[in-house]
Structures are given as C-alpha cells and as structure tokens.
C-alpha cells in the first residue's frame, strides 16, 4: 500500500473530541460560533444571486466590488490601509491562515505562537513540515511575555502569529503591546500573521489594534479575517487575507491552485454584510451583555477562579483548586453536571484551565453555571 503523509499522525485533532454534539439536555459551553442566524437581509441577497444565475467562475482573488468595499471597511474601522488589489477573498478564515503559512513558509521554519493558542494553528504548521513554537504568555491576563519571546527566537524563526481578541483566552492586547510585537518582528525579520477574526468584539478599555499602523508593520503583516463571527456567518465559509504586494503574489498563487475562488454567489452577500452595521452592532451588544452575566455567575462558584474576558466570547477558568486535571474536569463536568466545556490541556501551556464559550443565550449561561456550582459544591 502507498504510504500516508508522514505528518498526519502528528497533526492532532485540536478541540474536535470535545466539540461533538453532546446528549440532549447538556449545556454546551464549547462551540465558538454566534447562536444567531445570519440576518434575513444577507441571506436574501445570496438567494437573489443564485436566482439571477450568478453561479459561474469569477476571478481568483474575489469579486472586485467586494475587495473594494472590504478595503474601505478595513480603513474606516481599523485604520488598515490596503489596496483592493492586495486582498484575496478565501473559503473561510482558516483557509486564509493556511495560505499565509503555505505561501510564505518553508519546511523547517519556526512559527511563534503565544500560548495557549488556538490548536488549528499548530495543525496547519505541522501539515507543512514547519515547527510550532509555543511561547507562554503572562498568566496574569494572557498578554505577551516579551522575555519569553526573546528566549524563543532561533535562526529558523520565520513567523509570529497575533490573535487579538484571542481564542481561547479572551485577551485583547494593548496598543503598546502590539507596537512592541511589531518592533520584535522587525528586529528578528519575522512575518506577522494577524488573525483578527474577533476584531469587532473587544469589551474593555483596549480595542483591536492592527500591526500595520506601526513602523515596519505594514510591509510584514498579513491581515486575516472573515465574516463568521461579526455577522454570524460561520457556515458560509468566507474569509479574507490582505497584505503587502510581495506577499500577496504568493497568496494569489495558493488560492488559484487550491480553491480557484470563494463561491461566486456568496460574495455579493458578503459585500452587503459589510454595510449591515445595525445587525452587527446588535450582536456585539448582546455578547457584551452575556460577558457581564457569565462573570457574575462564575463569581459565585468558590471552587474555581477566572480571568476577566476582554474580548471575543471566551472566558478561561482556573480549575486547579479542584485537584482535577483539565481533561478530568471536562469529562466529569459533562457526565456529572451535564455541562460541556473545553479542557485547555489540549493546547501547550493550558493545563489547569478550561475554556468556556459564552456564545449562547443568557438562560443557558445561567443554567450551565448553576449546574457547575451545584456539582462542585457536592464533591
């Protein structure tokens, strides 16, 4: 028999084992997607395009009008100045991240990940025979540890991934921290992959800050985002990647070779969504409210501690005082409390913690925390 890819067994499954739909009646604190249905207006726009017969090939980078609208939106929202010709619309944000590694990396290159980090990064890196380097963050709020980053640099370091607001930690890096990360990348001549999929979801004093606004940032940053979180369009699989012309030439080749382009009839709907501020802000306000509720509920559970969630829709809980490992805690919470959550030991530097997604309704948030509280108090 022909052999499999030598890397497959080392890639890992990430959160997959704990994302499977649980038995009926279980409160799911696991899935990182809005519980809203995509707005009717956006859905109708896609239906209109199908009925109009907009089902043919289009240019690989994506519809010109969408790239033009996205260029303006990034500038207005986040001061990201990128030409419409330096944008590629991709079949999801994951695909965009993968293109970044594929187009700019080589086997053996090292990628710095601020850990604990979303496990898909590591999987993609291993697929390409590159090396993930998990650099622990400061545990007082999951912000970058610059001393640890300096210690992690080698002659093979090629990338640093920035994900703020962060999955899984909910941290939002300050403007000063992002500026320092750019200076670090310039000092060591690194590419920056800026995964800003949660950029519209920052709840505290710090907001999303683009690396491109600082000296040396624009020419080495790939800005990666999508429609999944802000517009509740996870199943649409629409993302984007933007960056300097030198890098985007490689990204264009990746897209044309692998996917041709994102679905033609979905792109006008994505363009429409960029102007749908009312619906987007409605969801943002809902998640900000849920964030307040889950903090109130978690504060009544004496057996665990938690870090204030600064962005996205995740909160990290410290379960070390229970004496359980992260896996044991998650497995027992599912079987004994009927609550499903993510054990963070699935990521390097995540032991002793679990991730809760509060992308669910307030009734579920209150009930899930009530079940955890009763379960832990009875142990």
QUIFEN-V100677 format. One record per pair of residues at least 4 apart in sequence whose ideal C-beta (glycine too) atoms are under 7 Angstrom apart, sorted by the first residue. I is the first residue (numbers start at 1). J is the second residue. If there is no record, write none. Layout:
{{I J} {I J}}
This chain:
{{4 8} {7 11} {7 126} {7 127} {7 129} {10 126} {11 123} {11 126} {11 127} {12 119} {12 122} {12 123} {13 17} {14 119} {14 120} {14 123} {14 346} {15 19} {15 119} {15 342} {15 346} {18 30} {18 330} {18 340} {18 342} {18 343} {19 30} {19 31} {22 26} {22 28} {22 334} {22 340} {25 338} {26 334} {26 338} {26 339} {26 340} {27 338} {27 339} {27 340} {27 364} {27 367} {27 368} {27 371} {28 340} {28 360} {29 339} {29 340} {29 341} {29 356} {29 357} {29 368} {30 340} {30 341} {30 342} {30 357} {31 357} {31 359} {32 167} {32 357} {32 359} {33 234} {33 359} {34 229} {34 232} {34 283} {34 359} {35 359} {35 360} {35 361} {36 232} {36 283} {37 232} {38 42} {38 43} {38 231} {38 232} {38 233} {39 43} {39 276} {39 279} {40 44} {41 45} {41 276} {42 231} {42 269} {42 272} {42 273} {42 276} {43 47} {44 48} {45 49} {45 268} {45 269} {45 272} {46 50} {46 265} {46 266} {46 269} {47 51} {48 52} {49 54} {49 265} {49 268} {49 269} {50 55} {50 265} {54 264} {54 265} {55 264} {55 265} {56 264} {57 260} {58 63} {58 261} {58 264} {59 261} {60 252} {60 255} {60 256} {60 260} {60 261} {61 67} {61 87} {61 88} {61 89} {61 252} {62 66} {62 67} {62 88} {62 89} {62 261} {62 262} {62 267} {63 67} {63 267} {64 68} {65 69} {65 271} {66 70} {66 89} {66 267} {66 270} {66 271} {67 71} {67 84} {67 87} {67 89} {68 72} {68 84} {69 73} {69 271} {69 274} {70 74} {70 87} {70 240} {70 274} {71 75} {71 82} {71 83} {71 84} {71 87} {72 76} {73 77} {73 274} {74 78} {74 80} {74 82} {75 79} {75 80} {75 81} {78 199} {78 208} {78 210} {79 210} {79 213} {80 210} {80 212} {80 223} {82 86} {82 87} {82 223} {82 242} {86 242} {86 243} {86 244} {86 245} {86 248} {87 240} {87 242} {88 240} {88 241} {88 248} {88 251} {88 252} {88 255} {89 238} {89 240} {89 262} {89 267} {90 95} {90 96} {90 99} {90 239} {90 240} {90 241} {90 255} {90 262} {91 95} {91 237} {91 259} {91 262} {92 226} {92 237} {92 238} {92 239} {93 97} {93 197} {93 224} {93 225} {93 226} {93 228} {93 239} {94 98} {94 120} {95 99} {95 239} {95 259} {96 100} {96 224} {96 239} {96 240} {96 241} {97 101} {97 124} {97 193} {97 195} {97 224} {98 102} {98 124} {99 103} {99 241} {99 251} {99 254} {99 255} {100 104} {100 193} {100 222} {100 224} {100 241} {101 105} {101 124} {101 125} {101 128} {101 130} {102 128} {102 254} {103 247} {103 250} {103 251} {103 253} {103 254} {104 191} {104 247} {104 250} {105 109} {105 128} {105 130} {105 158} {105 159} {107 129} {107 130} {108 130} {108 131} {108 156} {109 130} {109 156} {109 158} {110 131} {110 133} {110 154} {110 156} {110 157} {110 158} {111 125} {111 130} {111 131} {111 132} {111 133} {111 158} {111 159} {111 161} {112 133} {112 135} {112 149} {112 152} {112 157} {112 159} {112 160} {112 161} {113 117} {113 121} {113 122} {113 132} {113 133} {113 134} {113 135} {113 161} {114 135} {114 137} {114 144} {115 134} {115 135} {115 136} {115 137} {115 347} {115 348} {115 349} {116 168} {116 169} {116 344} {116 347} {116 348} {116 349} {116 350} {117 121} {117 134} {117 347} {118 163} {118 167} {118 168} {119 123} {119 346} {119 347} {120 124} {121 125} {121 132} {121 161} {122 126} {122 132} {123 127} {124 128} {125 130} {125 131} {125 132} {126 132} {133 152} {134 348} {134 349} {135 148} {135 149} {135 152} {136 145} {136 148} {136 349} {137 142} {137 143} {137 144} {137 145} {138 143} {138 145} {141 171} {141 307} {142 166} {142 169} {142 171} {142 307} {143 171} {143 173} {143 177} {144 149} {144 173} {144 177} {144 181} {145 149} {146 150} {146 180} {146 184} {147 151} {148 152} {149 184} {153 157} {153 188} {157 188} {157 190} {158 190} {158 191} {159 190} {159 191} {159 193} {160 181} {160 185} {160 190} {160 192} {161 193} {161 195} {162 181} {162 192} {162 194} {162 195} {162 211} {163 167} {163 195} {164 171} {164 172} {164 173} {164 208} {165 170} {165 172} {165 198} {165 201} {165 202} {165 208} {165 310} {165 311} {165 312} {166 170} {166 171} {166 312} {167 198} {167 312} {167 314} {168 314} {168 316} {168 342} {168 344} {168 355} {169 314} {169 316} {170 309} {170 310} {170 311} {170 312} {170 314} {170 315} {170 316} {171 310} {172 202} {172 204} {172 206} {172 208} {172 310} {172 311} {173 177} {173 178} {173 206} {173 209} {174 206} {175 179} {175 209} {176 180} {177 181} {178 182} {178 209} {178 211} {179 183} {179 214} {180 184} {181 185} {181 211} {182 186} {182 211} {182 214} {182 216} {182 217} {183 187} {184 188} {185 190} {185 192} {185 220} {186 216} {190 220} {191 220} {191 222} {192 211} {192 220} {192 221} {193 222} {193 224} {194 210} {194 211} {194 221} {194 222} {194 223} {194 224} {195 224} {196 208} {196 223} {196 224} {196 225} {197 225} {197 226} {197 228} {197 229} {198 229} {198 311} {198 312} {199 208} {199 225} {200 230} {200 280} {200 284} {201 229} {201 284} {201 287} {201 311} {201 312} {201 313} {202 206} {202 207} {202 208} {202 310} {202 311} {203 288} {203 291} {203 310} {203 311} {204 310} {206 310} {210 223} {211 217} {211 221} {212 217} {212 218} {212 221} {212 223} {213 217} {216 220} {217 221} {218 244} {219 244} {221 243} {222 241} {222 243} {222 247} {223 242} {223 243} {224 241} {225 239} {225 240} {226 238} {226 239} {226 240} {227 231} {227 233} {227 236} {227 238} {227 270} {227 273} {228 233} {228 234} {230 280} {231 273} {231 276} {231 280} {232 283} {233 238} {236 266} {238 262} {238 266} {238 270} {241 251} {243 247} {243 248} {244 248} {245 249} {247 251} {248 252} {249 253} {250 254} {251 255} {252 256} {253 257} {254 258} {255 259} {255 261} {256 260} {262 266} {262 267} {266 270} {267 271} {268 272} {269 273} {272 276} {276 280} {277 281} {278 282} {279 283} {280 284} {281 285} {282 286} {283 287} {284 288} {285 289} {286 290} {287 291} {287 313} {289 293} {290 294} {290 358} {290 362} {290 365} {291 295} {291 309} {291 358} {292 296} {293 297} {293 362} {293 365} {294 298} {294 315} {294 356} {294 358} {294 365} {294 369} {295 299} {295 308} {297 365} {297 366} {297 369} {298 304} {298 306} {298 317} {298 369} {300 373} {301 369} {301 372} {301 373} {301 376} {303 321} {303 322} {303 376} {304 317} {304 318} {304 319} {305 318} {306 315} {306 316} {306 317} {306 318} {307 316} {309 314} {309 315} {313 357} {313 358} {313 359} {314 355} {314 356} {314 357} {315 356} {315 358} {316 353} {316 355} {317 353} {317 354} {317 356} {318 352} {318 353} {319 324} {319 326} {319 329} {319 352} {319 353} {319 354} {320 352} {322 329} {322 376} {324 328} {324 329} {324 332} {325 329} {325 345} {325 351} {326 330} {326 343} {326 344} {326 345} {326 350} {326 351} {326 352} {326 353} {326 354} {327 331} {327 343} {327 345} {328 332} {329 333} {329 343} {329 354} {330 334} {330 341} {330 342} {330 343} {330 354} {331 335} {332 336} {333 337} {333 339} {333 341} {333 372} {333 375} {334 339} {334 340} {336 375} {337 371} {337 372} {337 375} {338 371} {339 368} {339 371} {339 372} {341 354} {341 355} {341 356} {342 354} {342 355} {343 354} {344 350} {344 353} {344 354} {344 355} {345 350} {345 351} {346 350} {358 365} {360 364} {360 365} {362 366} {363 367} {364 368} {365 369} {366 370} {367 371} {368 372} {369 373} {370 374} {371 375} {372 376} {373 377} {374 378}}
